[in-house]
Amino acid sequence: MNPDSKLKVHVEFGETSANFEGDADEVYKALSRFLAQVYPNLEVAQRLSYMPDLVKISENLVSLVELTSEGPILVAVSDLSAREMMCLALLGGYVGHRLGRLDKETLSSDDLARITGKAKKTVANELPKLVNGGYVGRTSEGEYSITTLGIKRTEGLIEKYKS
């Protein structure tokens, strides 16, 4: 990067506007101060908001899920319940799709039975519970994907499982 290069940022918030120029660190600090002044609740709003951290989730899935061209594979998680394994598989689908390794993030009930090693009847019995609990959503094509609530809960499961 050219040492003479400077980052320039123009920000407008309501009637207030500001321009910042300098190296990236200086601009970031100035922009943060500006936002804290014009929107003091920003820090609280950030702490209240949950956005799945793809990097953190991916790192936590290492040794639990492997991604293949055919979908996620669960590794060494036989002591988890069928419901937990299904959430883990769906989280693997979510991550695999976001990382560009899978064409879609959804899985069918047959996929979930194959990935978890559980009987199709077990999967069929657990899916409505996951959907009703808000952990999993059902698509119009009859496949399933993990919801934001499901991601959050499955992250907690992974942390407990790995400790």
N, C-alpha and C positions, 0 to 999 in steps of 0.2 A: 504494500500500500504506500502511496506517495506521502511523505511526511508533511507535505504542504496541504494535504486533503483535509477538509473540515466538514463535519456533519452540520447540516442546517435543518432546523425544525421550526415550523410555524404551527402554533396551536391556538385554537379559538374555543372558548367555553362560555356560552351565553354572550354577554356583552364584553367579556374580557378576552384579550388576545396577547400573545407573546411570541417573540422570535428568539431562538437560541442558536448559537454557532460556536463551534470549537471541536475538540476531540470527543470521541464517543462518551467517555467517562464524564467529562465536564457537562456535556449536553444532557446526559441521563440524570445527573445530580440536580441540575438546574430545572429540568422538566419535572422531576419528582417534587422539588420544593414548590414549584408553581402549582402543581396539581393538589398538593397538600393544603396550600393557601386557598385556592378557589373551590376546592371540593374536599373539605376536612373529613368527610365520612368515607372517603375512598379507602382508607386502610381498613376500616370496619367492614365495608362492602367486600373487599378482597378476602378478608378472613371468613366472612359468611358464605362466600361462593365456593362451590366445589367444581373443579374442572379436572377430569382425569388426566394424570401426568403420564403420558405414553412412555417416556423414558423410564420412569420409576417402575411402572407396571411391568414393562418388558424385562427390566433387570430382576424384578421379583419372581417372574415366571421362569427364569432360567433354572433348570433342573426339575421343573414341574411340568412344563409344556414344551414341546418341540413343534416347529412349524414345518410342514411338508407341502408339496404341491397339491396333495390330496386333502389337506386340512390339518388341524391341530392333532397332536398325539399327546396323551397324558403319560407322564413318566413317574414311576415310583410314588403313586398316590393311592394305593389300594386300600389304605386305612381310612379314606374319606367316605362319607355317605354318598349315595347316588346323586342326591340333590347338589351336594358340594362339588362333586365331579362334573356334573352337568354345567354348573356355573363356571367352573374352571375351563371347561372345553369352550364354552361360549365366549369367555374372556379371551381365550386363545384365538378364536375366530375374529373377534374385535381387533385385537392387536395385529394379527396377521394381515387383516385387510388394511388397517391404517399404515402398516409398514410396507404395503405394496406386495406382500408375499402371497396373498389370497385374493381371488377375484371378488369375493363377497364375504361379509361377516356373519351371515346367517347360516344356521345348520338345521337340517331336518331332524325329525325324531329318530329316523333310521341312522343318521350320522351320529347323533348323540349316543345311541345304543352301541354302535360300533366303537366310538372313541372311548366311552366309559367302560365298555365291557359288561354292561348291565343288560338285562333282558329287556326286550322291547316293551313288555307289559309294565315293567318297573318304570321305565322312562315315560311311558304314556300316563302312568299314575302320578308321577312327580311334576310333569310339565304344567298341569293346571294350577298346582299349588304355587309354583314359581311365578306363573303369570298373575294369579290373584294376589300374590304378595308384592307384585310390582318389580320383581327382580329380572323378569324376562318378558319380552314382547313377542307377539305372534304376528307375522306378516300376512298379507293377503294371499301369498303363495303357500301358506301353511308351514313356513319355516320359522325359526326362532332366533332372536338376537338378545343380547344382554342389554339391560337398561342402565342408565346412570346410577340408579340405586343399586342395581345388581353389581355394577363395577365397584362401587364403594364398599359394599358388604363383602364381596369376594376379595378385595384388597385386604380387608381385616382378617379374613380367613387365611389368606396366604401368610400374613405376618404372624399369626398364631401358629400356623403349621410349621413355619420355618424356625420358630424360636424354641 
